[in-house]
């Protein structure tokens, strides 16, 4: 049941035919884990909280630095030096006190990934390194949890591994992180409520220089060592 305060808070959702009361209730009952409270995770967390997702968790072992604030909009200048999970928790509570928040001040690794991911319905990966991305992907498959992932180049989304330097080396547009983080939240809401057509089997590429969006389709690979016909990966021991 939604309280009178929640009915007013989510009124613009509830009047949408594709969401309505049942969709809003589904959001309230859902739990989402966000890996990383950085450029992608920050806007995703805020929009998921505003949307009324009942349980949010974030995994991040970093502290806020001044260079983060150009794109990590969930943190503020007076919070420099504090743990990101703590400042994120305070911002989420201030935005929507109906949302329960779990702060996991740790780095995702092979020893804790299954326990962390298994506690949530859906996972958003906004991590900033390929080792964590591959780990989260494998763990989500093994735990049977839907995964929504995005990554950033200097002016584009979804760069392949080894093709770009880190954002500290090459730079990143803060607003682009906001666009892609918001799109991650939108995909999560779509997955929970069940409207429209999600991105399963499609990879969305973004070029911010020309504001061009391109969608690439892909299918299951029977030779894939994780989910193909001859399974090779059955646990996370390869990540240790």
MARBA-3410 file (N, C-alpha, C, O; in Angstrom, 1 decimal):
240
0.8,-1.2,0.0,0.0,0.0,0.0,0.9,1.3,0.0,1.9,1.3,0.6 ~ 0.4,2.3,-0.7,1.1,3.5,-0.7,0.4,4.5,0.3,-0.8,4.6,0.3 ~ 1.2,5.2,1.1,0.7,6.1,2.0,0.2,7.4,1.3,0.5,7.6,0.1 ~ -0.6,8.2,2.0,-1.0,9.5,1.3,0.2,10.4,0.9,0.1,11.0,-0.2 ~ 1.2,10.4,1.6,2.4,11.1,1.2,3.0,10.5,0.0,3.4,11.3,-0.9
3.1,9.2,-0.1,3.6,8.6,-1.3,2.7,8.8,-2.5,3.2,9.0,-3.6 ~ 1.4,8.8,-2.3,0.5,9.0,-3.4,0.7,10.4,-4.0,0.7,10.6,-5.3 ~ 1.0,11.4,-3.2,1.2,12.7,-3.7,2.6,12.8,-4.3,2.8,13.4,-5.4 ~ 3.6,12.2,-3.7,5.0,12.3,-4.2,5.1,11.7,-5.5,5.8,12.2,-6.4 ~ 4.4,10.5,-5.8,4.6,9.8,-7.0,3.4,10.0,-8.0,3.2,9.3,-8.9
2.7,11.1,-7.8,1.5,11.4,-8.6,1.7,11.4,-10.1,0.9,10.9,-10.8 ~ 2.9,11.9,-10.5,3.2,12.0,-11.9,3.5,10.7,-12.5,3.4,10.5,-13.7 ~ 3.9,9.7,-11.7,4.1,8.4,-12.1,2.7,7.7,-12.2,2.4,7.0,-13.2 ~ 2.0,7.8,-11.2,0.7,7.1,-11.1,-0.3,7.4,-12.2,-1.0,6.5,-12.6 ~ -0.3,8.6,-12.7,-1.2,9.0,-13.7,-0.7,8.4,-15.1,-1.5,8.4,-16.1
0.5,8.0,-15.2,1.0,7.4,-16.4,0.4,6.0,-16.6,0.4,5.1,-15.7 ~ -0.2,5.8,-17.7,-0.9,4.5,-18.0,0.1,3.3,-17.9,-0.3,2.2,-17.4 ~ 1.3,3.5,-18.3,2.3,2.5,-18.3,2.9,2.1,-16.9,3.5,1.1,-16.7 ~ 2.6,3.0,-15.9,3.1,2.8,-14.5,1.9,2.6,-13.6,1.7,1.4,-13.2 ~ 1.1,3.6,-13.4,-0.1,3.5,-12.5,0.3,3.0,-11.1,1.4,3.0,-10.7
-0.8,2.7,-10.4,-0.6,2.3,-9.0,0.2,1.0,-8.9,1.1,0.9,-8.0 ~ -0.2,0.0,-9.7,0.6,-1.3,-9.6,2.1,-1.1,-9.9,2.9,-1.8,-9.3 ~ 2.4,-0.3,-10.9,3.8,-0.1,-11.2,4.5,0.6,-10.1,5.7,0.3,-9.8 ~ 3.9,1.6,-9.5,4.5,2.3,-8.4,4.7,1.4,-7.2,5.7,1.4,-6.5 ~ 3.7,0.5,-7.0,3.9,-0.5,-5.9,5.0,-1.5,-6.2,5.7,-1.9,-5.3
5.2,-1.8,-7.4,6.3,-2.7,-7.8,7.7,-2.0,-7.5,8.6,-2.7,-7.1 ~ 7.7,-0.7,-7.8,8.9,0.0,-7.5,9.2,0.0,-6.0,10.3,-0.1,-5.5 ~ 8.2,0.2,-5.2,8.3,0.2,-3.7,8.8,-1.1,-3.2,9.6,-1.1,-2.2 ~ 8.4,-2.2,-3.8,8.8,-3.5,-3.4,10.2,-4.0,-3.9,10.7,-5.0,-3.5 ~ 10.7,-3.2,-4.8,12.0,-3.6,-5.5,13.2,-3.2,-4.7,13.2,-2.3,-3.9
14.3,-4.0,-5.0,15.6,-3.6,-4.4,16.6,-3.6,-5.5,16.7,-4.5,-6.4 ~ 17.4,-2.6,-5.5,18.4,-2.3,-6.5,19.8,-2.1,-5.9,19.9,-1.3,-5.0 ~ 20.8,-2.8,-6.4,22.2,-2.6,-6.0,22.9,-1.8,-7.0,22.9,-2.2,-8.2 ~ 23.6,-0.7,-6.6,24.4,0.1,-7.6,25.8,0.0,-7.2,26.2,0.2,-6.1 ~ 26.6,-0.5,-8.2,28.1,-0.7,-8.0,28.8,0.6,-8.4,28.9,0.9,-9.6
29.2,1.4,-7.4,29.9,2.6,-7.6,29.0,3.8,-7.4,27.9,3.9,-8.0 ~ 29.5,4.8,-6.6,28.7,6.0,-6.3,29.4,7.2,-7.0,29.6,8.2,-6.4 ~ 29.9,6.9,-8.2,30.6,7.9,-9.0,29.8,8.6,-10.0,28.6,8.9,-9.8 ~ 30.4,8.8,-11.2,29.8,9.6,-12.3,28.5,9.0,-12.8,27.6,9.7,-13.1 ~ 28.5,7.6,-12.9,27.3,6.9,-13.4,26.3,6.6,-12.2,25.1,6.8,-12.3
26.9,6.1,-11.1,26.1,5.7,-10.0,25.4,6.9,-9.3,24.2,6.7,-8.8 ~ 26.0,8.1,-9.3,25.4,9.2,-8.6,24.0,9.6,-9.2,23.1,9.6,-8.4 ~ 23.9,9.9,-10.5,22.6,10.2,-11.0,21.6,9.1,-11.0,20.4,9.2,-10.8 ~ 22.1,7.9,-11.2,21.3,6.7,-11.2,20.6,6.5,-9.8,19.4,6.3,-9.7 ~ 21.4,6.7,-8.7,20.9,6.6,-7.4,19.8,7.6,-7.1,18.8,7.3,-6.5
20.1,8.8,-7.5,19.1,9.9,-7.2,17.8,9.7,-8.0,16.8,9.9,-7.4 ~ 17.8,9.3,-9.2,16.6,9.1,-9.9,15.9,7.8,-9.5,14.6,7.8,-9.5 ~ 16.6,6.8,-9.1,15.9,5.6,-8.5,15.3,5.9,-7.2,14.2,5.5,-6.9 ~ 15.9,6.8,-6.4,15.3,7.2,-5.1,14.1,8.0,-5.4,13.1,7.9,-4.7 ~ 14.2,9.0,-6.3,13.1,9.9,-6.6,11.9,9.1,-7.1,10.8,9.4,-6.9
12.2,8.0,-7.9,11.2,7.1,-8.4,10.5,6.3,-7.4,9.4,5.8,-7.7 ~ 11.1,6.1,-6.2,10.4,5.3,-5.2,10.8,3.9,-5.1,10.1,3.1,-4.5 ~ 12.0,3.5,-5.6,12.5,2.2,-5.4,12.7,2.0,-3.9,13.3,2.7,-3.2 ~ 12.1,0.9,-3.4,12.0,0.7,-1.9,13.3,0.5,-1.2,13.5,1.0,-0.1 ~ 14.2,-0.2,-1.9,15.5,-0.6,-1.2,16.6,-0.3,-2.2,16.7,-0.9,-3.3
17.6,0.6,-1.8,18.7,0.9,-2.6,20.0,0.5,-1.8,20.1,0.7,-0.6 ~ 21.0,-0.1,-2.5,22.2,-0.3,-1.9,23.3,0.2,-2.8,23.1,0.2,-4.0 ~ 24.5,0.6,-2.3,25.6,1.0,-3.1,26.9,0.4,-2.6,27.1,0.4,-1.4 ~ 27.7,0.0,-3.5,29.0,-0.6,-3.1,30.1,0.4,-3.6,30.2,0.6,-4.8 ~ 30.9,0.9,-2.7,31.9,1.8,-3.0,32.8,2.0,-1.8,32.4,2.2,-0.7
34.1,1.9,-2.0,35.1,2.0,-0.9,35.9,3.3,-0.9,36.8,3.4,-0.2 ~ 35.5,4.2,-1.8,36.2,5.4,-2.0,35.7,6.6,-1.1,34.6,6.5,-0.6 ~ 36.5,7.7,-1.1,36.0,8.9,-0.4,35.9,10.0,-1.4,36.4,9.9,-2.5 ~ 35.1,11.0,-1.1,34.9,12.1,-2.0,36.1,13.0,-2.1,36.8,13.4,-1.2 ~ 36.5,13.3,-3.4,37.6,14.2,-3.7,37.1,15.4,-4.5,36.0,15.3,-5.1
37.8,16.5,-4.5,37.4,17.7,-5.2,37.2,17.4,-6.7,36.2,17.9,-7.3 ~ 38.0,16.6,-7.3,37.9,16.3,-8.7,36.7,15.5,-9.1,36.2,15.4,-10.2 ~ 36.0,14.8,-8.1,34.8,14.1,-8.3,33.6,15.0,-8.6,32.7,14.6,-9.3 ~ 33.6,16.2,-8.1,32.4,17.0,-8.0,32.0,17.6,-9.4,30.9,18.1,-9.5 ~ 32.8,17.5,-10.4,32.5,17.9,-11.7,31.4,17.0,-12.3,30.8,17.4,-13.3
31.2,15.8,-11.8,30.3,14.9,-12.4,29.5,14.0,-11.4,28.4,13.5,-11.7 ~ 30.0,13.9,-10.2,29.4,13.0,-9.2,28.4,13.8,-8.3,28.8,14.2,-7.2 ~ 27.2,14.1,-8.9,26.4,15.1,-8.3,25.7,14.8,-7.0,25.0,15.6,-6.5 ~ 25.9,13.6,-6.5,25.3,13.2,-5.3,26.1,13.7,-4.1,25.7,13.6,-2.9 ~ 27.4,14.1,-4.4,28.3,14.6,-3.3,28.5,16.1,-3.4,28.2,16.7,-4.5
28.9,16.7,-2.3,29.0,18.2,-2.3,30.4,18.6,-1.8,31.1,17.8,-1.2 ~ 30.7,19.9,-1.9,32.1,20.4,-1.5,32.4,20.2,0.0,33.5,19.7,0.3 ~ 31.4,20.4,0.9,31.7,20.2,2.3,32.0,18.8,2.7,32.5,18.5,3.7 ~ 31.7,17.8,1.8,31.8,16.4,2.1,33.1,15.8,1.6,33.3,14.6,1.7 ~ 34.0,16.6,1.1,35.3,16.1,0.6,36.0,15.4,1.7,36.1,15.9,2.9
36.5,14.2,1.4,37.2,13.4,2.4,36.3,12.4,3.1,36.8,11.5,3.8 ~ 35.0,12.5,3.0,34.1,11.6,3.6,33.8,10.4,2.7,34.1,10.5,1.5 ~ 33.4,9.3,3.3,33.1,8.1,2.5,31.9,8.4,1.5,30.9,9.0,1.9 ~ 32.0,8.0,0.3,31.0,8.2,-0.7,29.7,7.5,-0.3,28.6,8.1,-0.5 ~ 29.7,6.4,0.3,28.5,5.7,0.6,27.7,6.4,1.7,26.5,6.4,1.8
28.5,7.1,2.6,27.8,7.9,3.6,27.2,9.2,3.1,26.0,9.5,3.5 ~ 27.9,9.9,2.3,27.3,11.1,1.7,26.1,10.8,0.8,25.1,11.5,0.7 ~ 26.2,9.6,0.0,25.1,9.2,-0.8,23.9,8.9,0.0,22.8,9.2,-0.3 ~ 24.1,8.2,1.2,23.0,7.8,2.0,22.3,9.1,2.5,21.0,9.1,2.6 ~ 23.0,10.1,2.9,22.4,11.3,3.4,21.6,12.0,2.3,20.5,12.5,2.6
22.1,12.0,1.1,21.4,12.7,0.0,20.1,11.9,-0.4,19.1,12.6,-0.6 ~ 20.2,10.6,-0.4,19.0,9.8,-0.7,18.0,10.0,0.3,16.8,10.2,0.0 ~ 18.3,10.0,1.6,17.3,10.2,2.7,16.7,11.6,2.6,15.5,11.7,2.8 ~ 17.5,12.6,2.3,16.9,14.0,2.1,16.0,14.1,0.9,15.0,14.8,1.0 ~ 16.3,13.3,-0.1,15.5,13.3,-1.3,14.2,12.6,-1.1,13.1,13.0,-1.5
14.3,11.4,-0.5,13.1,10.5,-0.3,13.2,9.7,0.9,13.9,8.6,0.8 ~ 12.7,10.1,2.0,12.8,9.3,3.3,12.1,8.0,3.2,12.3,7.2,4.2 ~ 11.3,7.7,2.2,10.6,6.4,2.1,11.6,5.3,1.6,11.2,4.1,1.7 ~ 12.7,5.7,1.1,13.7,4.7,0.5,14.6,4.2,1.6,15.2,5.0,2.4 ~ 14.7,2.9,1.7,15.7,2.3,2.6,17.0,2.2,1.9,17.1,1.9,0.7
18.1,2.5,2.6,19.4,2.6,1.9,20.4,1.8,2.7,20.5,1.9,3.9 ~ 21.2,1.0,2.0,22.3,0.1,2.6,23.6,0.6,2.0,23.8,0.6,0.8 ~ 24.5,1.0,2.8,25.8,1.4,2.4,26.8,0.3,2.6,27.1,-0.1,3.7 ~ 27.4,-0.2,1.5,28.4,-1.2,1.5,29.8,-0.6,1.2,30.2,-0.4,0.1 ~ 30.5,-0.2,2.3,31.7,0.5,2.1,32.9,-0.5,1.9,33.7,-0.7,2.8
32.9,-1.1,0.8,33.8,-2.1,0.4,34.0,-2.2,-1.1,33.2,-1.6,-1.8 ~ 35.0,-2.9,-1.5,35.2,-3.1,-2.9,34.6,-4.4,-3.3,34.8,-5.4,-2.6 ~ 33.9,-4.5,-4.4,33.4,-5.7,-4.9,34.5,-6.7,-5.3,35.4,-6.3,-6.1 ~ 34.5,-7.9,-4.8,35.5,-8.9,-5.1,34.9,-10.3,-5.2,33.7,-10.4,-4.9 ~ 35.7,-11.2,-5.5,35.2,-12.6,-5.7,34.7,-13.2,-4.4,33.8,-14.1,-4.5
35.1,-12.7,-3.3,34.7,-13.3,-2.0,33.3,-12.7,-1.6,32.5,-13.4,-0.9 ~ 33.0,-11.5,-1.9,31.7,-10.9,-1.4,30.7,-10.7,-2.5,29.6,-10.3,-2.2 ~ 31.0,-10.9,-3.8,30.1,-10.5,-4.9,28.8,-11.2,-4.8,27.8,-10.6,-5.0 ~ 28.9,-12.5,-4.6,27.6,-13.3,-4.6,26.7,-12.9,-3.5,25.5,-12.9,-3.7 ~ 27.3,-12.7,-2.3,26.4,-12.3,-1.2,25.8,-10.9,-1.4,24.6,-10.7,-1.1
26.6,-10.0,-1.9,26.1,-8.6,-2.2,25.0,-8.6,-3.2,23.9,-8.1,-3.0 ~ 25.3,-9.3,-4.3,24.3,-9.3,-5.5,23.1,-10.1,-5.2,22.0,-9.7,-5.6 ~ 23.3,-11.2,-4.4,22.2,-12.0,-4.1,21.1,-11.4,-3.2,20.0,-11.9,-3.1 ~ 21.5,-10.3,-2.6,20.5,-9.6,-1.7,19.6,-8.6,-2.4,18.8,-7.9,-1.7 ~ 19.8,-8.5,-3.7,19.0,-7.5,-4.4,18.3,-8.1,-5.7,18.7,-9.2,-6.1
17.3,-7.4,-6.1,16.5,-7.9,-7.3,17.2,-7.6,-8.6,17.1,-8.3,-9.6 ~ 18.0,-6.5,-8.6,18.5,-5.9,-9.9,19.8,-5.2,-9.6,20.0,-4.7,-8.5 ~ 20.8,-5.2,-10.5,22.1,-4.6,-10.3,22.4,-3.6,-11.4,22.1,-3.9,-12.6 ~ 22.9,-2.4,-11.0,23.4,-1.4,-11.9,24.9,-1.3,-11.7,25.4,-1.1,-10.6 ~ 25.7,-1.5,-12.8,27.1,-1.4,-12.7,27.6,-0.1,-13.2,27.6,0.1,-14.5
28.1,0.7,-12.4,28.7,2.0,-12.8,30.2,2.1,-12.4,30.7,3.1,-12.2 ~ 30.8,0.9,-12.3,32.2,0.8,-11.8,33.1,1.4,-12.9,32.8,1.6,-14.1 ~ 34.4,1.7,-12.5,35.3,2.5,-13.4,36.5,1.6,-13.9,37.5,2.2,-14.3 ~ 36.4,0.3,-13.8,37.5,-0.5,-14.2,36.9,-1.9,-14.8,35.9,-2.3,-14.3 ~ 37.6,-2.4,-15.7,37.1,-3.6,-16.4,37.1,-4.9,-15.5,36.3,-5.8,-15.7
38.1,-4.9,-14.6,38.1,-6.1,-13.7,36.8,-6.2,-12.9,36.2,-7.3,-12.8 ~ 36.4,-5.1,-12.4,35.1,-5.1,-11.6,33.9,-5.4,-12.5,33.0,-6.1,-12.1 ~ 34.0,-4.9,-13.7,32.9,-5.1,-14.7,32.7,-6.6,-15.0,31.6,-7.1,-15.0 ~ 33.8,-7.2,-15.3,33.7,-8.6,-15.6,33.3,-9.5,-14.4,32.5,-10.4,-14.6 ~ 33.7,-9.1,-13.3,33.3,-9.8,-12.0,31.8,-9.6,-11.8,31.1,-10.6,-11.5
31.3,-8.4,-11.9,29.9,-8.1,-11.7,29.0,-8.9,-12.7,28.0,-9.4,-12.4 ~ 29.5,-8.9,-14.0,28.8,-9.6,-15.0,28.7,-11.1,-14.7,27.6,-11.7,-14.8 ~ 29.8,-11.7,-14.3,29.8,-13.1,-14.0,28.9,-13.4,-12.8,28.1,-14.4,-12.8 ~ 29.0,-12.6,-11.8,28.3,-12.8,-10.5,26.8,-12.7,-10.8,26.0,-13.4,-10.3 ~ 26.4,-11.7,-11.6,25.0,-11.5,-11.9,24.4,-12.7,-12.6,23.3,-13.1,-12.4
25.2,-13.2,-13.6,24.7,-14.4,-14.3,24.5,-15.6,-13.4,23.5,-16.3,-13.4 ~ 25.5,-15.8,-12.5,25.5,-17.0,-11.6,24.4,-16.8,-10.6,23.8,-17.8,-10.1 ~ 24.1,-15.6,-10.2,23.1,-15.3,-9.2,21.7,-15.1,-9.8,20.7,-14.9,-9.1 ~ 21.6,-15.2,-11.2,20.4,-15.0,-11.9,19.7,-13.6,-11.6,18.5,-13.5,-11.3 ~ 20.6,-12.6,-11.6,20.1,-11.2,-11.4,20.3,-10.4,-12.6,21.3,-10.4,-13.3
19.2,-9.6,-13.1,19.4,-8.8,-14.2,20.5,-7.7,-14.0,20.6,-7.2,-12.9 ~ 21.3,-7.4,-15.0,22.4,-6.5,-14.9,22.2,-5.4,-15.9,21.9,-5.6,-17.1 ~ 22.3,-4.1,-15.5,22.3,-2.9,-16.3,23.6,-2.3,-16.2,24.0,-1.9,-15.1 ~ 24.3,-2.1,-17.3,25.7,-1.6,-17.2,25.9,-0.5,-18.2,25.3,-0.5,-19.3 ~ 26.7,0.5,-17.9,27.1,1.6,-18.8,28.6,1.9,-18.5,29.1,1.7,-17.4
29.2,2.5,-19.5,30.6,2.9,-19.3,30.8,4.2,-20.1,30.0,4.5,-21.0 ~ 31.9,4.9,-19.8,32.1,6.2,-20.4,33.5,6.3,-21.0,34.5,5.8,-20.5 ~ 33.6,6.9,-22.2,34.8,7.4,-22.8,34.9,8.9,-22.6,34.1,9.4,-21.8 ~ 35.7,9.6,-23.4,35.8,11.0,-23.3,34.5,11.7,-23.8,34.0,12.6,-23.2 ~ 34.0,11.2,-24.9,32.8,11.8,-25.5,31.8,10.7,-25.9,30.8,11.0,-26.5
32.0,9.5,-25.4,31.1,8.4,-25.8,30.8,7.5,-24.7,31.5,7.5,-23.7 ~ 29.8,6.7,-24.9,29.5,5.6,-23.9,29.8,4.3,-24.5,29.9,4.1,-25.7 ~ 30.1,3.3,-23.6,30.4,1.9,-23.9,31.7,1.7,-24.7,31.7,1.0,-25.7 ~ 32.8,2.3,-24.3,34.1,2.0,-25.0,34.6,0.6,-24.7,34.4,0.2,-23.5 ~ 35.2,-0.1,-25.6,35.7,-1.4,-25.3,37.0,-1.4,-24.5,37.7,-0.3,-24.4
37.3,-2.5,-23.8,38.5,-2.5,-22.9,39.8,-2.3,-23.7,39.9,-2.8,-24.8 ~ 40.7,-1.5,-23.1,42.0,-1.3,-23.7,42.1,-0.2,-24.7,43.1,0.1,-25.3 ~ 40.9,0.4,-25.0,40.9,1.4,-26.1,41.0,2.8,-25.6,41.2,3.8,-26.4 ~ 40.8,3.1,-24.3,40.8,4.4,-23.8,41.5,4.5,-22.5,41.5,3.5,-21.7 ~ 42.2,5.6,-22.2,42.8,5.8,-20.9,41.7,6.0,-19.8,40.5,6.2,-20.2
42.1,6.1,-18.6,41.2,6.4,-17.5,40.7,7.9,-17.6,41.3,8.7,-18.3 ~ 39.5,8.2,-16.9,39.0,9.6,-17.0,40.0,10.5,-16.4,40.0,11.7,-16.8 ~ 40.8,10.1,-15.4,41.8,11.0,-14.8,42.9,11.4,-15.8,43.4,12.5,-15.8 ~ 43.1,10.5,-16.8,44.2,10.7,-17.8,43.6,11.5,-19.0,44.3,12.4,-19.5 ~ 42.4,11.1,-19.4,41.9,11.7,-20.7,40.8,12.7,-20.4,40.5,13.5,-21.3
40.2,12.7,-19.3,39.1,13.6,-19.0,37.7,13.0,-19.4,37.6,12.0,-20.1 ~ 36.7,13.7,-18.9,35.3,13.2,-19.1,34.3,14.4,-19.0,34.5,15.2,-18.1 ~ 33.3,14.4,-19.8,32.3,15.4,-19.7,31.3,15.0,-18.5,30.7,14.0,-18.6 ~ 31.2,15.9,-17.6,30.3,15.6,-16.4,28.9,15.4,-16.9,28.2,14.5,-16.4 ~ 28.4,16.2,-17.8,27.0,16.1,-18.2,26.8,14.7,-18.9,25.7,14.2,-18.8
27.8,14.2,-19.6,27.6,12.9,-20.3,27.4,11.8,-19.2,26.6,10.9,-19.5 ~ 28.1,11.9,-18.1,27.9,10.9,-17.1,26.5,11.0,-16.5,25.9,10.0,-16.2 ~ 26.0,12.2,-16.5,24.6,12.4,-16.0,23.6,11.8,-17.0,22.6,11.2,-16.5 ~ 23.8,11.9,-18.3,22.9,11.4,-19.3,22.9,9.9,-19.2,21.8,9.3,-19.1 ~ 24.1,9.2,-19.1,24.1,7.8,-19.1,23.6,7.2,-17.8,23.0,6.2,-17.8
24.0,7.9,-16.7,23.5,7.4,-15.4,22.0,7.5,-15.3,21.3,6.6,-14.7 ~ 21.4,8.5,-15.9,19.9,8.7,-15.9,19.3,7.6,-16.8,18.2,7.0,-16.4 ~ 20.0,7.2,-17.9,19.5,6.2,-18.7,19.5,4.8,-18.0,18.7,4.0,-18.2 ~ 20.6,4.6,-17.2,20.6,3.4,-16.4,19.4,3.3,-15.5,18.8,2.2,-15.3 ~ 19.1,4.4,-14.8,17.9,4.4,-13.9,16.7,4.1,-14.7,15.8,3.4,-14.2
16.5,4.7,-15.9,15.3,4.5,-16.7,15.2,3.0,-17.1,14.1,2.5,-17.0 ~ 16.3,2.4,-17.4,16.2,1.0,-17.8,15.9,0.1,-16.5,15.1,-0.9,-16.6 ~ 16.3,0.5,-15.4,16.0,-0.2,-14.1,14.5,-0.1,-13.8,13.8,-1.0,-13.5 ~ 14.0,1.2,-14.0,12.6,1.4,-13.7,11.7,0.6,-14.7,10.7,0.0,-14.4 ~ 12.2,0.6,-16.0,11.4,-0.2,-17.0,11.4,-1.7,-16.7,10.4,-2.4,-16.8
12.6,-2.2,-16.2,12.7,-3.6,-15.9,11.8,-4.0,-14.7,11.1,-5.0,-14.7 ~ 11.7,-3.1,-13.7,10.9,-3.3,-12.5,9.4,-3.2,-12.9,8.6,-4.1,-12.5 ~ 9.0,-2.2,-13.6,7.6,-1.9,-13.8,7.1,-2.8,-15.0,5.9,-3.3,-15.0 ~ 7.9,-3.0,-16.0,7.6,-3.9,-17.1,6.9,-3.2,-18.3,6.0,-3.8,-18.9 ~ 7.3,-2.0,-18.6,6.7,-1.3,-19.7,7.7,-1.2,-20.9,8.9,-1.3,-20.6
7.2,-1.0,-22.1,8.1,-0.7,-23.2,9.0,-1.9,-23.6,8.7,-3.1,-23.2 ~ 10.1,-1.6,-24.3,11.0,-2.6,-24.7,12.4,-2.3,-24.2,12.9,-1.2,-24.5 ~ 12.9,-3.2,-23.4,14.2,-2.9,-22.8,15.4,-3.2,-23.8,15.1,-3.4,-24.9 ~ 16.6,-3.1,-23.3,17.8,-3.2,-24.1,18.4,-4.6,-24.1,19.5,-4.7,-24.5 ~ 17.6,-5.6,-23.7,18.2,-6.9,-23.8,18.4,-7.3,-25.3,17.5,-7.2,-26.1
19.6,-7.7,-25.6,20.0,-8.0,-27.0,20.3,-6.8,-27.8,20.5,-6.9,-29.0 ~ 20.4,-5.6,-27.2,20.8,-4.4,-27.9,21.8,-3.6,-27.0,21.7,-3.6,-25.8 ~ 22.8,-3.1,-27.7,23.8,-2.2,-27.1,23.6,-0.8,-27.6,23.7,-0.6,-28.8 ~ 23.4,0.1,-26.7,23.2,1.5,-27.1,24.5,2.3,-27.0,25.1,2.3,-26.0 ~ 24.9,2.9,-28.1,26.1,3.6,-28.2,25.8,5.1,-28.3,24.9,5.5,-29.1
26.5,6.0,-27.6,26.2,7.4,-27.6,27.5,8.2,-28.0,28.6,7.9,-27.5 ~ 27.4,9.1,-28.9,28.4,10.0,-29.4,28.0,11.4,-29.0,27.2,12.0,-29.7 ~ 28.6,11.9,-27.9,28.2,13.3,-27.5,28.7,14.4,-28.4,28.2,15.5,-28.3 ~ 29.7,14.1,-29.2,30.2,15.1,-30.1,29.1,15.6,-31.1,29.0,16.7,-31.4 ~ 28.4,14.5,-31.6,27.4,14.8,-32.6,26.0,14.6,-32.1,25.0,14.7,-32.9
25.9,14.2,-30.8,24.6,13.9,-30.2,23.9,12.8,-31.1,22.8,12.9,-31.4 ~ 24.7,11.8,-31.3,24.2,10.7,-32.1,24.0,9.4,-31.3,24.9,9.1,-30.5 ~ 22.9,8.7,-31.4,22.7,7.5,-30.7,22.6,6.4,-31.8,21.9,6.5,-32.8 ~ 23.3,5.3,-31.5,23.2,4.1,-32.4,23.0,2.8,-31.6,23.6,2.7,-30.5 ~ 22.2,2.0,-32.1,21.9,0.7,-31.4,22.4,-0.5,-32.2,22.1,-0.6,-33.3
23.2,-1.3,-31.5,23.8,-2.5,-32.1,23.1,-3.7,-31.5,22.9,-3.8,-30.3 ~ 22.6,-4.6,-32.4,22.0,-5.8,-31.9,23.0,-7.0,-31.8,23.9,-7.1,-32.6 ~ 22.8,-7.8,-30.8,23.6,-9.0,-30.6,22.8,-10.1,-30.2,21.7,-9.9,-29.6 ~ 23.3,-11.3,-30.3,22.5,-12.5,-29.9,23.4,-13.4,-29.0,24.6,-13.1,-28.9 ~ 22.9,-14.4,-28.5,23.6,-15.3,-27.6,24.7,-16.0,-28.4,24.4,-16.5,-29.6
25.8,-16.1,-27.9,27.0,-16.8,-28.5,27.1,-18.2,-27.9,27.4,-18.3,-26.7 ~ 26.9,-19.3,-28.6,26.9,-20.6,-28.1,28.3,-21.0,-27.6,28.5,-21.9,-26.8 ~ 29.4,-20.2,-28.0,30.7,-20.5,-27.5,31.1,-19.6,-26.3,32.2,-19.7,-25.8 ~ 30.2,-18.8,-25.8,30.5,-18.0,-24.7,30.8,-18.9,-23.5,30.0,-19.8,-23.2 ~ 31.9,-18.6,-22.8,32.3,-19.5,-21.7,31.5,-19.3,-20.4,31.6,-20.1,-19.5
30.7,-18.2,-20.4,29.8,-18.0,-19.2,28.4,-18.6,-19.4,27.9,-19.3,-18.5 ~ 27.8,-18.3,-20.5,26.4,-18.8,-20.7,26.2,-19.5,-22.0,25.1,-19.6,-22.5 ~ 27.3,-20.0,-22.6,27.2,-20.8,-23.9,26.8,-22.2,-23.6,26.4,-22.6,-22.5 ~ 27.0,-23.1,-24.7,26.6,-24.5,-24.6,27.5,-25.3,-23.8,27.1,-26.2,-23.1 ~ 28.8,-24.9,-23.8,29.8,-25.6,-23.0,30.3,-24.7,-21.9,31.3,-24.0,-22.1
29.7,-24.8,-20.8,30.0,-23.8,-19.7,31.4,-24.1,-19.2,31.8,-25.2,-18.9 ~ 32.1,-23.0,-19.0,33.5,-23.0,-18.4,33.5,-22.3,-17.1,34.1,-22.8,-16.1 ~ 32.8,-21.2,-17.0,32.7,-20.4,-15.8,31.5,-20.9,-15.0,30.4,-20.7,-15.4 ~ 31.8,-21.5,-13.8,30.7,-22.0,-12.9,30.8,-21.3,-11.6,29.9,-21.5,-10.7 ~ 31.8,-20.6,-11.3,32.0,-19.8,-10.0,32.9,-18.6,-10.3,33.3,-18.4,-11.4
33.3,-17.9,-9.2,34.1,-16.7,-9.4,35.5,-16.9,-9.0,36.3,-16.0,-8.8 ~ 36.0,-18.2,-9.0,37.3,-18.5,-8.7,38.4,-17.9,-9.6,39.5,-17.6,-9.2 ~ 38.0,-17.7,-10.9,38.9,-17.1,-11.8,39.1,-15.6,-11.6,40.1,-15.0,-12.2 ~ 38.4,-15.0,-10.7,38.6,-13.5,-10.4,39.4,-13.3,-9.1,39.7,-12.2,-8.8 ~ 39.9,-14.4,-8.5,40.7,-14.3,-7.3,42.2,-14.1,-7.6,43.0,-14.0,-6.7
END
